[in-house]
Amino acid sequence: MHYVSTRDQSLSYTAAQAIEQGLSRDGGLFLPETFPTLPDLETLRPMTYEQRAAAIMGLFLEGFTQEELLTFARKAYGPEKFDCPQVAPVRELHCKTHILELWHGPTCAFKDMALQMLPHLLTASMQKNGEEKTVCILVATSGDTGKAALEGFKDVNGTKIMVFYPKDGVSDIQQLQMVTQAGENVGVCAVVGNFDDAQTGVKQIFSDPAVRETLAARGYVLSSANSINWGRVLPQVVYYISAYCDLLNEGKIAMGDQINVCVPTGNFGNILACYYARKMGLPVGKLICASNANNVLTDFLKTGVYDRNRPFYNTVSPSMDILISSNLERLLFDLTGSDAEVRDYMAQLSATGRYEVSDRVKAAIGDLFVSGCCDDARTLNTIEKIFHQTGYLMDTHTAVAYTVLQDYRAATADDTVTVVASTASPFKFCDSVLEALGVADRQPGTAILDQLTQVTGKAAPAPLAALAGKAVRFTEFVEKQEMPAVVDAFLR
Ligand SMILES: *Cc1c(COP(=O)(O)O)cnc(C)c1O
C-alpha cells in the first residue's frame, strides 16, 4: 500500500518514507492511497491489545513484518509502560455510555497511545530507507506533548530528543514531569517567554540549512514528533477497534451493532482515527466532535465554514485550546477526493484564515458528524455531577465530551450505545477538578495530588505520585535566541 499527499496525489511514497518525512514537501499530509478493510472482528476479539495493534497496523504498513510490529507493540504498551493489561480499557458509566480510558500510559494522557509507538515506527522506517543517521527530535511544548514525546523516545536506540518549554507557561506538575525526565538521550530546557517564543525558536532551527548541514556532518538528522505524522494517527485507529471488541466480549453490544463515538477534539487527530476505523468497516454511527469555548470545529462541522478569525480563549481543557486543527485536512481530502480542492481550501486558510467547503462536502459531513461545544462552567459542573451520581471522576477534557454528548441526546432521540474517549487522567488537571468539586483552598506543587485523593478517595496514577520524590535533572533556562546553541551543545 502506498501513501499520497493531501495536496498532491500524483507522487506515491512507501509507508516508511511517509513516516520518516512526516510532512510532505508540498505542505500536505500523508495518507494511504486506499484503506484496507477491517480484519474479521471474531479473530481480533480474543487477542491482547498488543496483538490487535500489530494486526491492524500491519494492514497499513507494507514492508513491516507482523513479528516486528508485535515487538513494537509490546515495547510501547507493555506493563512497564501501561498500568493496566487492557491498555485502553472501556468502563461502563451507564448501559448506554462507556468511557474509553486512553490515559493509562506513562504520562497519563492520550498522547501516550501514539507517542509510545511512534519512536519504533520512526527508527524502523529510517532503517528501511537506508538512513543511518541518528534522528534528533526537537519539540516545543505547551505541556502535554513534550512529556509524552520524552517518555516515548527515552532510551530508544538511534534517537535523541530535546524539548523546549515556556519558562512560566506550564503547570507545576507539567514542569516537574519534564525536569525530572529519565533517560540517557534526552534534553529539556526552559525558554524565557511564552509557547509561541519556544515554537518559533524550534521552527527557526528546523528551517536553517546551515544548522542542518552542521548536524548532518556529525551524523544527526532533525525530525519532529507532532501530530500530523501518519505514525501518530495510525496507532490511534487501533483503540477504537479494540474498544468495539471489548464491548462485544463483555456482552454490551452484539456483533454488527452500531455505536456512536464522542471525542474531545483539538487538532482533530483522535476523532480522525475513529473516522478511519469506520471507513475500514467498524460499525460506527455518529462521530460526535466536542470542543470547548474555542469552537471553530463546532461551527465548521455545522455550517461548512472554517473561520479562525475569532478570539482565542484559555480554558480549563487547555489541550483543546486551538484555532487551527491540522488533521482536518485529511478529512477534507477523503471527502473531496481531490488534491486540487484541498490545495484551494488550504491556500484560502493561510491567506484569509477562512474557507467554505462545497455543498457536497457539507452534506457528507452532516451525514456523519455531530458537533457541539461547552464552556468552562458547564465542564466543571459535569465533573461534579457525574462524580456525585456515579462515583466516576473525569478530567476536564473528558467532561467537555460528556457534556456535548448529553446535549446531543437531549436534542435527538438517539440512544445508541456511545463510547466517550477519555483523554487524560483527572490527576493531570487536579486544580480544575478540585475547583469543580468545590474545593477553594488548593495545595501547591505535588501536594495537590494528595489533596485530590483525600477529596475523592481515588489514587493518583503511579507516574504522577512518584514525582514528589524525583530529583530535578534539568534546570537550564535560556533566551529564545540561545536555543540553537543549546541544540548544538546537546548534539556534540
Ligand atoms: C491532545 C489532547 C486532546 C486533543 O486531541 P486531538 O487529537 O488534537 O484532537 C484532547 N485531550 C487531551 C488531554 C489531549 O492531550
The ligand as an SDF file (V2000), in Angstrom:
LIG
                    3D

 15 15  0  0  0  0  0  0  0  0999 V2000
   -4.1220   16.4010   22.6160 C   0  0  0  0  0  0  0  0  0  0  0  0
   -5.3010   16.2580   23.5170 C   0  0  0  0  0  0  0  0  0  0  0  0
   -6.6320   16.3860   23.0400 C   0  0  0  0  0  0  0  0  0  0  0  0
   -6.9570   16.7200   21.5990 C   0  0  0  0  0  0  0  0  0  0  0  0
   -6.7030   15.6620   20.7200 O   0  0  0  0  0  0  0  0  0  0  0  0
   -6.5980   15.9260   19.1380 P   0  0  0  0  0  0  0  0  0  0  0  0
   -6.1340   14.6560   18.5520 O   0  0  0  0  0  0  0  0  0  0  0  0
   -5.5940   17.0270   18.9820 O   0  0  0  0  0  0  0  0  0  0  0  0
   -7.9470   16.3270   18.6630 O   0  0  0  0  0  0  0  0  0  0  0  0
   -7.6690   16.2110   23.9360 C   0  0  0  0  0  0  0  0  0  0  0  0
   -7.4330   15.9650   25.2470 N   0  0  0  0  0  0  0  0  0  0  0  0
   -6.1810   15.8490   25.7310 C   0  0  0  0  0  0  0  0  0  0  0  0
   -5.9950   15.5990   27.1890 C   0  0  0  0  0  0  0  0  0  0  0  0
   -5.0690   15.9750   24.9050 C   0  0  0  0  0  0  0  0  0  0  0  0
   -3.8280   15.8690   25.4120 O   0  0  0  0  0  0  0  0  0  0  0  0
  1  2  1  0
  2  3  1  0
  2 14  2  0
  3  4  1  0
  3 10  2  0
  4  5  1  0
  5  6  1  0
  6  7  2  0
  6  8  1  0
  6  9  1  0
 10 11  1  0
 11 12  2  0
 12 13  1  0
 12 14  1  0
 14 15  1  0
M  END
$$$$
